[in-house]
Amino acid sequence: MTTGFEKLAQDGAARLGVIRTPRGEVRTPAFMPVGTAATVKAMLPESVRETGADILLGNTYHLMLRPGAERVARLGGLHKFMNWERPILTDSGGFQVMSLAGLRKLTEEGVTFKSHIDGSKHMLSPESSMEIQRLLGSDIVMCFDECPALPAEREAIARSMRLSMRWAERSRAAFGVRPGHMLFGIMQGGLERDLREESAEALKAIGFDGYAIGGLAVGEGQAAMFDCLDYAPGFLPEDKPRYLMGVGKPDDIVGAVKRGVDMMDCVLPSRSGRTGQVFTRRGVVNIKNARHADDPRPLDEACSCPACRSYSRAYLHHVFRAQEMISGMLLTWHNLHYFQEIMQGMRAAIAEGRFAAWEAMFHAQRAEGDIPPL
């Protein structure tokens, strides 16, 4: 089976589509749960699939350090290793090197850095990132790039973006021809419209199976991110998937899809689940708050996830306070279920040409706030 993207419908800038891979189809708009170290924390792979996820994200940086890409390859590849037979996207490792690693040194060749785990020294380049991702066996491979934190001087953003474009060309060459696997380029350029356009033109000239919008959700705020997304997706090819990296909160996701984005990923639903923060259609609930201690009602009576179907707010409050593992499991499941419910709602709305009405309802429900205390 060949890989590819098909746009099925469009409503405004919002797009409905499907990414086809030998391991299955990915319905877009798609939210990808993050399986940092070959696991979505507190979830079984079967449970992640039950939430409606078609694809997971794995982290090149974390997996190269532990357990090692060669070991994963010897054990049958990442899909077999983590018991997830559907599509996997791996990031390039660039963002984690910049944000997590110690004593890093950036050159034209790549980045040398010390592991945040044990201080061991490593080198990542476009070529080594492509080789690590090949060993992992991911279906969608990301180019190696540099992701500068915002705010930054325009000159630094331009210099970084042009380095990433040279690395994109090297990534493309190193990736080679791999039937059944896709390579995505990553647009950079900060909040500068002309630099974003320059980056997009460079990537299109190289040619990729999909295109990511990188360098957002790094501290610039939602208004600035949306301003950029008002034009950035339009610089990318209409017939290829568009992936906004590292986003985000529910209203970030809806706003991105409204502006033409097809794919997103974020640690937020799983990380928040482990810290007692719950996303519902009526906004955010902090289960640690004392108001839930005697509340027999579910988190969200309209939700069909196990946390809402079988457990009360009082119980969820108790197990969180008692630091029981089931707390992170149930709250993560709920959050991932809700995020996938958002994606399904948007896909149906785009197909039926009622995205604006769906979006208005989404914001109106969230503005109501949580149910009143008993």
C-alpha positions in Angstrom: 0.0 0.0 0.0 1.3 3.4 -0.9 1.4 6.4 1.4 -0.4 9.7 0.7 -2.8 12.4 1.8 -6.3 13.0 0.4 -8.4 16.1 1.3 -12.0 15.0 1.5 -13.8 18.2 2.4 -13.1 21.8 3.3 -15.2 24.4 5.3 -13.6 27.8 5.3 -9.9 27.0 5.9 -10.7 23.9 8.0 -9.9 20.7 6.2 -11.1 17.1 6.4 -8.8 14.4 5.1 -7.0 11.1 5.5 -3.3 10.2 5.6 -2.9 6.6 4.2 0.0 4.4 5.4 0.7 0.7 5.2 -0.2 0.5 9.0 -3.6 2.1 8.6 -5.3 5.4 7.9 -5.0 8.6 10.0 -8.2 10.7 9.9 -7.5 14.4 9.9 -7.8 16.7 11.7 -5.8 14.4 14.0 -4.5 14.7 17.5 -1.5 12.6 18.3 -1.0 11.5 21.9 2.7 11.7 22.9 4.4 8.4 23.7 7.7 10.0 24.8 9.6 6.8 25.8 7.6 4.3 23.8 4.6 4.6 26.1 1.8 7.1 26.6 2.2 7.6 30.3 -0.4 5.8 32.5 -2.1 4.2 29.5 -2.1 0.8 27.8 -1.8 1.0 24.0 -5.2 -0.7 23.6 -6.7 2.0 25.9 -5.1 4.8 23.8 -6.7 3.3 20.7 -10.1 3.1 22.4 -10.0 6.9 22.9 -10.0 7.2 19.1 -6.4 7.8 18.4 -5.2 6.7 15.0 -1.5 7.6 15.4 1.0 8.2 18.2 4.2 10.3 18.5 7.5 8.9 19.7 10.5 11.0 20.8 13.8 10.4 18.9 15.9 12.1 21.6 14.5 10.1 24.5 14.5 6.8 22.6 18.1 7.2 21.3 19.3 7.7 24.9 17.2 4.9 26.4 16.8 2.1 25.4 18.7 3.0 22.2 17.6 2.9 18.6 19.8 -0.1 17.8 18.2 -2.1 20.6 14.7 -1.2 19.5 15.6 -2.3 15.9 17.0 -5.6 17.2 13.7 -6.2 19.0 11.6 -5.7 16.0 11.1 -2.0 15.7 9.2 0.6 17.7 5.7 -0.7 16.8 6.4 -4.2 18.1 8.5 -3.0 21.0 5.6 -0.9 22.4 2.7 -3.0 21.2 1.2 -0.3 18.9 0.7 -1.6 15.4 -0.9 1.5 14.0 1.1 4.5 12.6 3.8 6.3 14.6 5.3 9.7 13.9 8.8 10.4 15.4 10.1 13.9 16.0 13.7 14.6 15.0 15.1 15.2 18.4 16.0 18.8 17.7 13.5 20.4 20.1 14.4 18.1 23.0 18.2 18.8 22.5 17.5 22.5 22.7 15.2 22.3 25.7 16.5 19.4 27.8 20.1 18.6 27.0 23.0 20.1 28.9 26.2 21.8 27.5 25.0 21.7 23.9 27.1 23.1 21.0 25.5 24.0 17.7 27.5 23.9 14.5 26.7 23.6 10.8 27.2 19.9 11.2 24.7 19.4 13.9 24.4 19.5 17.7 26.7 17.9 20.3 25.2 17.6 23.7 25.2 15.9 27.1 22.4 13.5 28.0 20.0 14.8 30.7 20.0 11.2 32.1 23.6 10.4 32.7 25.7 13.2 31.2 27.0 11.0 28.3 28.1 12.9 25.2 26.1 12.6 21.9 25.9 14.1 18.5 22.7 14.7 16.5 22.9 15.7 12.8 20.4 15.5 10.0 22.0 12.3 8.9 22.1 10.6 12.4 18.5 11.7 13.1 17.3 10.1 9.9 19.3 6.9 10.8 17.8 6.7 14.3 14.3 7.2 13.0 14.9 4.5 10.4 16.0 2.1 13.1 12.9 2.9 15.1 10.8 2.2 12.0 8.4 5.1 12.3 5.9 5.7 9.6 6.3 9.5 9.5 9.8 10.9 10.0 10.5 14.5 10.8 13.4 16.5 9.4 16.1 17.6 11.8 15.8 21.3 12.7 16.6 23.9 15.2 13.7 25.4 17.2 14.7 28.7 18.7 12.7 30.0 21.7 10.6 33.1 21.3 10.9 36.0 21.7 14.2 36.3 19.7 15.8 38.9 17.5 14.8 38.8 13.9 18.4 38.3 12.8 18.7 35.2 15.1 15.4 33.8 13.8 16.5 34.2 10.2 19.9 32.6 10.8 18.3 29.7 12.6 15.6 29.2 9.9 18.2 29.1 7.1 20.3 26.6 9.0 17.1 24.5 9.4 16.5 24.7 5.7 20.0 23.5 4.9 19.4 20.7 7.4 16.1 19.9 5.7 18.0 19.4 2.4 20.5 17.1 4.2 17.6 15.2 5.9 15.9 14.7 2.6 19.1 13.3 1.0 19.8 11.0 4.0 16.2 9.7 4.2 16.5 8.5 0.6 13.8 6.3 -0.9 11.8 4.4 1.7 8.5 3.1 0.3 5.7 3.0 2.9 7.4 5.8 5.0 6.9 9.6 4.8 9.2 12.5 5.5 7.9 15.8 6.7 9.7 19.1 6.4 9.5 21.7 9.2 8.7 25.4 8.5 10.5 27.9 10.8 10.7 31.7 10.9 9.3 32.7 14.2 6.5 35.3 14.0 8.0 36.9 10.8 5.7 36.5 7.9 8.4 36.9 5.2 10.7 34.4 6.9 7.8 31.9 7.2 7.2 32.3 3.4 10.9 32.0 2.6 11.1 28.8 4.7 8.0 27.4 3.0 9.4 28.1 -0.4 12.7 26.4 0.5 10.9 23.3 1.8 8.6 23.1 -1.3 11.7 23.2 -3.5 13.2 20.2 -1.7 9.9 18.4 -1.7 8.3 16.5 1.2 5.4 14.2 1.9 4.0 16.6 4.5 4.9 19.9 6.1 5.1 20.9 9.7 4.8 24.4 11.2 7.5 24.5 13.9 8.6 27.1 16.3 5.2 28.0 17.7 3.7 27.3 21.2 7.1 28.2 22.6 6.1 31.1 24.8 4.6 33.6 22.3 1.0 33.4 23.5 -2.1 32.3 21.8 -2.9 35.6 20.0 0.5 35.7 18.4 0.3 32.0 17.4 -3.1 32.5 15.8 -1.8 35.6 14.0 1.0 33.5 12.5 -1.5 30.7 11.6 -3.7 33.1 9.8 -1.1 33.0 7.0 1.5 30.3 7.6 -0.6 27.2 6.5 -1.5 28.9 3.3 2.2 29.0 2.3 2.3 25.2 2.3 1.0 22.9 -0.4 -2.7 22.3 -0.5 -2.4 18.6 -1.3 -0.1 17.7 1.6 -0.8 17.3 5.3 0.0 20.3 7.6 1.2 19.5 11.1 1.4 22.1 13.9 4.0 20.8 16.4 3.4 20.8 20.2 -0.1 22.1 20.3 -2.0 22.2 22.6 -5.0 23.2 24.8 -8.4 22.5 23.4 -9.1 26.0 22.2 -5.6 26.1 20.6 -6.4 22.9 18.7 -9.8 24.3 17.5 -8.2 27.6 16.5 -5.5 25.8 14.5 -7.9 23.6 12.6 -10.0 26.6 11.8 -6.9 28.1 10.2 -6.0 25.1 8.0 -4.0 22.7 10.2 -4.4 18.9 9.9 -2.3 17.4 12.7 -1.3 18.3 16.2 0.5 16.7 19.2 0.9 17.6 22.8 1.8 16.1 26.2 -0.9 18.2 27.8 -3.7 15.7 28.2 -1.5 13.0 29.7 0.7 15.4 31.8 -2.4 17.2 33.1 -4.1 14.0 34.0 -1.2 13.0 36.2 -1.4 16.4 38.0 -5.1 16.4 38.6 -6.1 18.8 35.8 -9.1 17.6 33.8 -10.4 19.0 30.5 -14.1 18.8 30.0 -16.6 20.4 27.6 -17.3 22.9 30.3 -13.7 23.9 30.8 -10.9 22.8 33.1 -11.6 21.0 36.4 -9.0 20.7 39.2 -9.9 17.5 40.9 -7.6 18.3 43.8 -10.0 21.0 45.0 -11.9 20.3 48.2 -15.2 21.1 46.5 -15.1 17.6 44.9 -14.6 15.6 48.1 -18.3 14.8 48.6 -19.5 15.1 45.0 -21.1 11.8 43.7 -21.5 13.2 40.2 -19.2 12.3 37.3 -16.6 14.7 35.9 -18.7 15.1 32.8 -22.1 13.4 32.5 -22.0 13.5 28.7 -18.7 11.7 28.6 -18.4 7.9 28.0 -14.8 7.3 29.2 -14.3 4.9 32.1 -13.5 7.8 34.5 -16.9 9.4 33.9 -18.9 6.2 33.3 -17.9 4.4 36.5 -16.4 6.8 39.0 -17.5 9.9 41.0 -15.7 13.2 41.4 -15.4 12.2 45.1 -13.6 9.0 44.3 -11.3 10.7 41.7 -10.5 13.5 44.3 -9.7 10.8 46.9 -7.4 8.7 44.8 -5.6 11.9 43.6 -5.1 13.1 47.2 -4.0 9.6 48.2 -1.5 9.5 45.3 -2.9 6.3 44.0 -1.7 5.2 40.5 -5.3 4.8 39.3 -5.8 8.6 39.6 -3.3 9.3 36.7 -4.7 6.4 34.7 -8.3 7.5 34.9 -7.7 11.2 34.5 -5.3 10.7 31.5 -7.9 8.4 29.9 -10.6 11.0 30.3 -8.4 13.8 28.9 -7.3 11.8 25.9 -10.9 10.7 25.3 -12.0 14.3 25.4 -9.3 15.5 23.0 -10.3 12.8 20.5 -14.0 13.7 20.9 -13.0 17.3 19.9 -11.3 15.9 16.8 -14.3 13.7 15.8 -16.6 16.6 16.4 -14.6 18.8 14.0 -14.3 16.1 11.4 -18.1 15.7 11.3 -18.7 19.4 11.3 -16.3 20.0 8.4 -17.8 17.1 6.4 -21.3 18.6 6.9 -20.2 22.3 6.3 -21.1 23.5 9.8 -17.7 24.1 11.3 -18.5 27.7 12.3 -21.6 26.6 14.2 -19.7 23.7 15.9 -17.0 26.1 16.9 -19.5 28.6 18.4 -21.1 25.8 20.4 -17.7 24.6 21.6 -16.7 28.0 23.0 -20.2 28.7 24.4 -20.1 25.4 26.4 -16.6 26.1 27.8 -17.6 29.6 28.7 -20.4 28.2 31.0 -17.7 26.9 33.4 -17.9 23.8 35.6 -21.1 22.6 37.1 -22.0 24.4 40.4 -20.8 22.8 43.6 -23.4 20.8 45.6 
